[in-house]
Amino acid sequence: MEPIADSPTVKTRFIVLSDTHNKKPFDSSDTQHAFRSPLPDADVLLHAGDLTGSGKRLEHQAQVEMFVEHPAELKIVIPGNHDITLDEPYYNSRPWKHSTAQDIVAIREMYTGPKAREAGIVLIKEGIQTFELKNGAKFTLYASAYQPEFCDWAFAYPRTEDRFNPPSVAERLLGRGAANPIPSHPQIDIMVTHGPPFGILDSVVGFGSRMNSSAGCRHLLRAVKRCKPRLHAFGHIHEGWGAKRMKWAPAERADVEDQLFPITVDQNDVLENRGAFVDLSSSGSSQLHWGQETLFVNASIMDVRYNPRNAPWVVDLELPRA
């Protein structure tokens, strides 16, 4: 996106995907699927995890090829619970997960080696990084592949554990607390986590009484409310595909509640354009106000039956100029 001269911000386009599970886009001629070649162009590609079905090398290879083929200058990738070979402590403790041992060093090299760097691929398991783009934009991103434990998959933590908020005084004295807590506003522009925050695009079906209808993390919700990023992208819950815009209540107004509004898209347009487009930049009809609003996106490409029926999200935002 071309910046406007002397503007303090730069319009920047993100394409957001998650839960591709080693599926590459369908051929361009397959107009029955929005997830088809070529994927929409963007300045930045975000993938929120579950790159593979079970972390096998050939599965990772398919995803890396997809990233290399995309023209975005920067491709930020986090793993998910299915990407077990990228969670090395987990995989090393469970060698029986694959009948043939996987080369975890070679797999990691696919995302971090010279070819990956040349293609603009950046793998982040958890932490904070700042990026500058060729269009003049600069943004700081928090990422985490971790999500509440479910069925003994990778990158898991107990649901009672708070991985995302600063420890209390008592927790610090006991040597406990989050290793990489999410900073408060205004330090983070973009958040990418594999799992959703509680109550936001996290409803599950088919588990009966074994699981609450909301599978997201309450601690993550508390953290994102402090952080107030421009965009929070995630996946993990396939049936939660969609986007919602949060209007945060002013801190000084105890009588006002946060308000969450669904983003509606025309499915015929989504199919034709190979993506669900949302323009929250200054040239859109309703610019997002950082610190007052956050766009939440569940970008799971797979539906609940592991069919790649969902579209990538394509989001235009204003970012600060470097």
matplotlib code that plots the C-alpha trace (Angstrom):
import matplotlib.pyplot as plt

x = [0.0, 1.4, 1.6, 0.2, 2.9, 3.4, 0.8, 1.8, 0.4, 0.7, -2.2, -1.0, -2.6, -2.6, -3.7, -4.6, -4.8, -4.8, -5.4, -4.5, -3.4, -0.9, -3.5, -2.2, -4.7, -6.9, -6.2, -7.3, -9.9, -11.7, -14.2, -16.1, -13.4, -12.4, -9.1, -7.6, -4.6, -3.5, -4.1, -4.8, -1.8, -0.8, 2.1, 2.2, 1.0, 0.0, -0.5, -1.9, -0.8, -1.8, 0.3, 0.1, -1.9, 0.7, 4.0, 5.5, 8.3, 6.3, 3.4, 5.6, 7.2, 3.7, 3.2, 6.6, 6.0, 2.8, 4.6, 7.4, 4.9, 3.1, 4.3, 4.1, 7.4, 6.9, 5.3, 4.9, 4.2, 3.4, 2.9, -0.2, -1.0, -0.9, 2.6, 4.2, 7.7, 8.1, 7.5, 10.8, 10.4, 6.9, 8.0, 11.2, 9.1, 6.7, 8.7, 5.8, 3.8, 5.1, 5.9, 8.9, 11.1, 11.0, 14.1, 13.1, 16.3, 15.6, 11.9, 13.0, 15.5, 12.6, 11.2, 14.5, 17.2, 18.6, 15.9, 13.1, 14.7, 15.1, 11.4, 10.5, 9.4, 9.7, 8.8, 7.8, 6.8, 6.3, 7.5, 7.6, 9.2, 9.2, 9.1, 9.6, 8.1, 9.1, 6.0, 7.4, 5.2, 6.4, 4.6, 5.3, 3.8, 3.2, 2.9, 2.2, 1.7, 0.4, -3.2, -5.1, -4.4, -6.7, -6.2, -2.4, -1.3, 1.7, 2.2, -0.3, -0.7, -3.1, -6.3, -5.8, -2.4, -2.1, 0.5, -0.3, -0.5, 2.2, 2.4, 1.0, 3.3, 2.6, 3.4, 6.7, 7.7, 7.0, 8.9, 5.7, 4.1, 4.1, 7.5, 6.5, 3.5, 1.6, 2.4, -0.3, -1.5, 0.2, 3.1, 1.6, 0.0, -0.7, -1.3, -1.2, -2.0, -3.0, -5.9, -8.7, -9.6, -12.6, -16.0, -14.7, -15.1, -14.3, -17.6, -17.2, -19.7, -19.8, -18.2, -21.3, -20.8, -17.0, -16.3, -17.9, -19.3, -16.5, -13.0, -11.0, -8.7, -10.0, -6.5, -5.8, -9.0, -7.9, -4.5, -5.9, -8.2, -5.1, -3.1, -5.8, -4.0, -5.2, -5.6, -5.7, -5.5, -6.0, -7.5, -7.6, -11.4, -12.4, -16.1, -15.3, -14.2, -15.2, -14.3, -15.6, -14.8, -14.5, -15.2, -13.5, -15.2, -13.3, -11.3, -12.8, -16.4, -17.4, -21.0, -20.1, -19.4, -17.2, -19.2, -18.5, -19.8, -19.7, -18.1, -20.5, -19.1, -21.0, -20.2, -20.5, -17.9, -15.7, -15.8, -15.1, -12.3, -10.6, -10.9, -13.0, -11.9, -12.2, -10.9, -10.4, -7.9, -8.4, -9.7, -12.4, -15.8, -15.0, -11.4, -10.3, -9.3, -6.3, -6.6, -10.4, -11.0, -9.6, -10.4, -10.6, -10.1, -10.5, -8.9, -9.3, -9.3, -10.6, -14.2, -15.1, -14.9, -11.4, -12.7, -10.9, -14.1, -13.2, -11.5, -8.5, -9.2, -7.7, -7.5, -6.4, -5.2, -3.3, 0.1, 2.5, 5.2, 8.8]
y = [0.0, 3.4, 5.9, 9.4, 12.0, 13.5, 11.1, 9.8, 6.4, 4.1, 1.9, -1.7, -4.9, -8.1, -11.5, -13.8, -17.6, -20.3, -24.0, -24.9, -28.4, -28.9, -28.0, -25.7, -23.4, -25.0, -24.4, -21.0, -22.8, -24.2, -21.4, -23.4, -22.7, -19.2, -20.7, -21.0, -19.6, -17.0, -15.9, -12.2, -10.0, -8.2, -6.5, -9.0, -12.6, -13.9, -17.6, -18.4, -22.0, -25.6, -25.6, -29.4, -32.4, -34.0, -32.2, -34.5, -33.1, -33.4, -31.6, -28.7, -28.6, -28.0, -25.0, -23.5, -23.8, -21.8, -19.1, -18.8, -18.5, -15.6, -12.1, -10.6, -9.2, -10.5, -13.8, -14.2, -17.8, -19.4, -23.1, -24.7, -27.7, -30.0, -28.9, -31.2, -31.3, -27.6, -28.1, -30.0, -30.9, -32.2, -34.3, -35.7, -36.9, -38.7, -40.5, -42.9, -40.0, -41.0, -44.5, -42.9, -40.5, -36.9, -34.8, -31.8, -29.9, -30.1, -29.1, -26.1, -25.1, -24.9, -21.9, -20.4, -21.2, -18.8, -19.8, -19.0, -15.7, -14.7, -15.4, -13.2, -16.1, -15.4, -18.2, -17.2, -19.6, -16.9, -13.4, -9.8, -8.5, -5.2, -5.0, -2.3, -2.6, -1.2, 0.9, 2.9, 1.2, -0.1, -2.4, -4.4, -7.9, -10.3, -13.9, -17.2, -20.7, -21.8, -22.6, -24.4, -28.2, -30.4, -34.1, -34.1, -32.0, -29.6, -26.1, -26.7, -25.3, -26.1, -24.1, -22.7, -21.3, -17.6, -17.4, -13.9, -11.5, -10.1, -12.0, -10.7, -9.7, -13.1, -15.0, -13.1, -14.0, -17.7, -17.5, -18.0, -16.1, -15.7, -15.9, -13.7, -11.6, -9.5, -5.8, -3.3, -0.6, 1.1, -1.3, -3.8, -3.2, -6.8, -10.0, -13.5, -16.5, -19.9, -20.1, -17.5, -15.4, -16.7, -15.8, -14.4, -16.6, -19.7, -21.6, -25.4, -28.0, -31.8, -32.2, -32.5, -32.1, -32.7, -29.1, -25.7, -24.1, -21.5, -23.0, -19.9, -18.7, -16.4, -15.2, -14.4, -12.3, -10.4, -9.8, -8.6, -6.2, -4.6, -4.7, -3.4, -4.2, -3.1, -6.7, -10.0, -13.0, -16.6, -19.9, -23.3, -23.4, -24.2, -23.5, -20.0, -18.6, -15.0, -11.5, -9.2, -5.6, -4.8, -1.3, -1.2, 0.6, 3.6, 2.7, 5.5, 4.4, 1.6, 1.9, 1.1, -2.4, -3.5, -3.9, -6.6, -6.2, -9.0, -8.2, -9.2, -10.1, -11.1, -14.8, -14.3, -11.6, -13.7, -16.6, -14.3, -12.3, -15.4, -13.7, -11.8, -8.2, -5.7, -2.1, -0.4, 2.1, 5.9, 5.1, 2.7, 3.6, 3.2, 3.6, 1.6, 3.7, 2.2, 1.9, 2.2, -0.8, -4.1, -6.3, -10.0, -12.5, -16.3, -17.3, -21.1, -22.3, -25.7, -26.1, -28.4, -31.5, -30.5, -29.4, -26.2, -24.3, -21.0, -18.0, -16.1, -12.7, -9.6, -6.6, -3.1, -1.1, 2.1, 1.5, 4.1, 5.4, 4.2]
z = [0.0, -1.0, 2.0, 1.8, 2.0, 5.5, 7.0, 10.5, 9.5, 6.5, 5.1, 5.3, 4.1, 6.0, 4.7, 7.7, 7.6, 10.2, 10.5, 6.9, 8.1, 5.2, 2.6, -0.2, -2.0, -4.7, -8.3, -9.7, -11.8, -8.8, -8.2, -5.6, -3.0, -1.8, -0.7, -4.1, -6.1, -6.3, -2.7, -2.4, -2.3, 0.9, 2.6, 5.4, 5.7, 9.1, 9.8, 13.2, 13.5, 12.7, 9.6, 9.5, 10.5, 12.7, 12.1, 9.5, 7.3, 4.0, 5.6, 6.6, 3.1, 1.6, 3.8, 3.3, -0.5, 0.0, 1.9, -0.6, -3.5, -1.9, -2.8, 0.7, 1.8, 5.4, 6.4, 10.1, 11.1, 14.5, 15.1, 16.6, 18.6, 15.6, 14.7, 17.2, 15.6, 16.2, 19.9, 20.5, 24.2, 23.5, 20.5, 22.1, 25.1, 22.7, 20.1, 19.4, 17.8, 14.4, 13.1, 11.3, 13.3, 12.0, 11.6, 13.8, 13.0, 9.2, 9.9, 11.9, 9.1, 6.6, 8.5, 9.8, 7.2, 4.5, 2.0, 4.5, 5.4, 1.8, 1.3, 4.2, 6.5, 10.3, 12.7, 16.2, 18.9, 21.6, 22.1, 20.8, 17.7, 15.8, 12.0, 9.4, 6.0, 2.6, 2.5, 5.5, 8.2, 11.5, 13.9, 17.1, 17.3, 20.1, 19.2, 21.0, 19.8, 23.2, 24.0, 26.8, 26.9, 24.9, 24.1, 24.7, 21.7, 21.5, 22.8, 25.6, 29.1, 31.9, 31.6, 35.1, 34.2, 33.3, 30.6, 29.4, 32.4, 34.7, 38.0, 41.2, 44.1, 45.7, 42.5, 42.1, 45.6, 44.8, 41.6, 39.5, 36.7, 32.9, 31.3, 28.4, 29.5, 27.0, 27.4, 28.1, 25.5, 23.6, 23.2, 20.8, 17.4, 16.3, 18.2, 16.7, 19.0, 18.0, 20.4, 20.8, 23.9, 25.8, 24.4, 21.1, 18.0, 20.1, 20.2, 19.7, 18.6, 19.0, 22.4, 24.5, 28.2, 28.0, 27.1, 27.6, 24.5, 24.6, 24.3, 24.5, 27.3, 30.0, 30.9, 27.2, 27.2, 30.2, 28.6, 25.2, 27.1, 28.6, 25.4, 23.0, 19.8, 16.4, 15.3, 17.1, 14.8, 15.8, 14.8, 16.5, 16.7, 13.1, 13.6, 14.9, 11.5, 11.3, 12.5, 15.2, 16.1, 19.8, 21.1, 24.5, 27.3, 28.7, 31.8, 33.7, 33.0, 35.2, 34.0, 30.3, 29.0, 26.1, 22.9, 20.3, 16.8, 14.1, 10.7, 7.9, 4.5, 1.3, 0.7, -3.1, -2.9, -0.7, -3.2, -6.2, -4.5, -2.8, 0.6, 3.1, 2.8, 5.6, 5.2, 8.5, 7.2, 6.6, 3.1, 4.4, 5.6, 9.3, 10.4, 13.4, 16.4, 18.1, 21.9, 21.6, 19.3, 18.3, 15.3, 16.2, 13.4, 13.5, 10.2, 10.3, 6.7, 7.7, 8.8, 11.7, 9.4, 8.2, 4.8, 3.5, 3.0, 4.7, 3.1, 4.2, 5.8, 4.1, 6.5, 5.7, 8.7, 9.5, 11.0, 12.4, 10.1, 10.9]

ax = plt.figure().add_subplot(projection="3d")
ax.plot(x, y, z, "-o")
ax.set_aspect("equal")
plt.show()
